[in-house]
Amino acid sequence: MKNLVSMIGFLVLLLAFFSVDVRAKDLTSNKKETLRDIKSMTIVIEDMKLPDATALQITKELIENDVTQKLQKAGIKVEPFTDLTSDLPWIYVNIHLMEHKELPGFYTFNLGLEVRQFVVLKRVRRLSFNASTWDHRLFGMISSSEAVSTVRESLNKAMDSFVDDCQTVNPVKKNKQLEKTKPKK
């Protein structure tokens, strides 16, 4: 009986700890600024080779569809992926799921969303390379029955953060022709 009580206490504490979204500390003061003038992107979804993802019906296609819809809704054109040396910025999604050994039916998950683009080092201008210029990370613990919805909701939060930051540095410019046709009060 004592073991059951301590296991339940441990489970409650663990669930409370892992159910809270945690964002990595922003170490760059102007990561939003790196999103300026992005009008089109390509999408790269890390292969989810873990059997847990497949068993939980979290597929690469499902994730890519969710990201595509968010980008298109925000007015960002989605270009087909060609290769990682393209000048086109890309949004990179990495999702890891792992079944908790002591708590069957529960999974820990880690979701990373990054914008990657070619950058040039200020001190050595001849060096350019692909780097993450914006990111959002979430981790948590989920039950198998809520895995798909929780992962998709977490991805949705990360994409909302990206869209908000993108729109902050790329405000929608009002069409002057539309302003002229508005009736005056």
C-alpha positions in Angstrom: 0.0 0.0 0.0 2.8 2.4 0.9 4.4 1.7 -2.6 1.1 2.5 -4.3 0.8 5.8 -2.4 4.4 6.9 -3.2 3.9 5.8 -6.9 0.7 7.9 -7.2 2.5 10.9 -5.5 5.4 10.5 -7.9 3.0 10.3 -10.9 1.2 13.5 -9.8 4.4 15.4 -9.4 5.8 14.1 -12.7 2.6 15.0 -14.6 2.5 18.4 -13.0 6.1 19.0 -14.0 5.9 17.7 -17.6 2.5 19.1 -18.5 3.8 22.7 -18.3 5.2 24.1 -21.6 8.8 25.2 -21.2 10.4 27.5 -23.7 14.2 27.6 -24.0 15.6 31.0 -22.9 16.1 33.3 -25.8 19.8 33.9 -26.0 19.6 36.2 -29.0 18.1 39.6 -28.5 17.0 40.0 -32.2 15.9 36.5 -33.3 12.6 38.0 -34.6 14.6 40.3 -36.8 16.0 37.3 -38.7 12.5 36.7 -40.0 12.3 40.0 -41.8 11.3 39.8 -45.5 10.6 36.0 -45.4 8.0 35.5 -48.1 8.5 31.9 -48.9 10.0 28.8 -47.2 10.4 25.1 -47.6 9.5 22.6 -44.9 11.8 19.9 -43.5 10.3 17.4 -41.1 12.8 15.1 -39.3 12.0 11.5 -39.9 10.2 10.0 -36.9 11.7 6.5 -37.0 10.6 5.7 -33.5 8.0 3.0 -33.5 6.2 5.0 -30.8 5.3 7.8 -33.2 3.9 5.4 -35.8 2.0 3.4 -33.1 0.4 6.7 -31.9 -0.5 7.7 -35.5 1.8 10.8 -35.5 3.1 10.8 -39.0 5.5 13.0 -41.0 2.6 13.7 -43.4 0.3 14.8 -40.6 2.9 17.2 -39.2 3.9 18.6 -42.6 0.2 19.2 -43.5 -0.3 21.2 -40.2 2.9 23.3 -40.8 1.9 23.9 -44.5 -1.5 25.1 -43.5 -0.2 27.5 -40.8 2.4 29.0 -43.2 -0.1 29.4 -46.0 -2.7 31.0 -43.7 0.0 33.5 -42.6 0.7 34.4 -46.3 4.0 32.6 -46.5 4.4 30.6 -49.7 5.5 27.0 -49.3 8.1 25.9 -51.8 9.0 22.3 -52.6 12.1 21.1 -50.8 15.1 20.8 -53.1 18.1 20.5 -51.0 19.7 22.0 -47.9 22.0 24.3 -49.9 19.2 26.4 -51.3 19.1 30.1 -50.3 15.5 29.6 -49.4 14.9 29.6 -45.6 13.4 26.4 -44.2 11.3 25.6 -41.3 12.6 22.5 -39.5 10.4 20.3 -37.2 11.8 17.7 -35.0 9.6 15.6 -32.7 10.8 12.9 -30.4 8.5 10.5 -28.5 9.6 7.9 -26.0 7.5 5.6 -23.9 8.0 6.0 -20.2 9.4 2.8 -18.8 7.9 3.2 -15.3 4.6 4.5 -16.5 3.2 2.4 -19.3 0.9 4.3 -21.6 2.7 7.6 -21.0 5.2 9.2 -23.3 7.8 12.0 -22.9 7.9 14.2 -25.9 10.2 16.9 -27.2 9.2 19.2 -30.0 11.6 21.6 -31.7 10.6 24.1 -34.4 13.4 26.1 -36.1 13.9 28.5 -38.9 17.1 27.7 -40.6 18.8 29.9 -43.2 22.2 30.7 -44.7 24.1 33.3 -42.6 27.4 35.0 -43.1 29.8 35.5 -40.2 30.4 39.2 -39.6 34.1 38.7 -38.7 34.8 36.3 -41.6 32.6 37.3 -44.5 33.8 34.5 -46.8 32.1 31.9 -44.5 28.5 31.2 -45.0 26.6 28.3 -43.5 23.2 27.1 -42.6 22.2 28.0 -39.1 19.1 28.1 -36.9 18.1 31.8 -36.6 14.8 31.3 -34.7 13.5 28.5 -32.5 10.8 27.3 -30.2 11.0 24.2 -28.1 8.5 22.4 -26.0 8.6 19.2 -23.9 6.2 17.4 -21.8 4.6 14.1 -20.8 1.5 12.8 -22.5 -0.8 9.8 -22.3 -1.1 7.6 -25.4 -4.8 8.4 -25.7 -4.0 12.2 -26.0 -0.7 11.9 -27.9 -1.9 13.0 -31.4 -3.9 16.0 -30.1 -1.3 17.1 -27.6 1.6 16.9 -30.1 -0.5 18.8 -32.7 -1.6 21.4 -30.2 2.1 21.9 -29.1 3.1 22.3 -32.8 0.2 24.7 -33.3 1.5 26.8 -30.3 5.0 26.8 -31.8 3.8 27.8 -35.2 1.6 30.6 -33.7 4.8 31.9 -32.0 6.6 31.8 -35.3 3.8 33.5 -37.2 3.5 36.2 -34.4 7.2 36.9 -34.6 7.2 37.0 -38.4 4.2 39.4 -38.5 5.9 41.6 -35.9 8.8 42.3 -38.3 6.8 42.1 -41.5 3.7 44.2 -40.8 1.0 44.0 -43.4 1.1 47.0 -45.6 -2.2 48.6 -46.3 -3.1 48.7 -49.9 -3.4 52.5 -50.8 -5.9 51.7 -53.5 -8.2 50.1 -51.0 -7.9 53.1 -48.7 -8.9 55.5 -51.5 -12.1 53.5 -52.2 -13.3 53.4 -48.6 -16.3 55.6 -48.0 -15.5 58.7 -45.9 -17.4 59.2 -42.7 
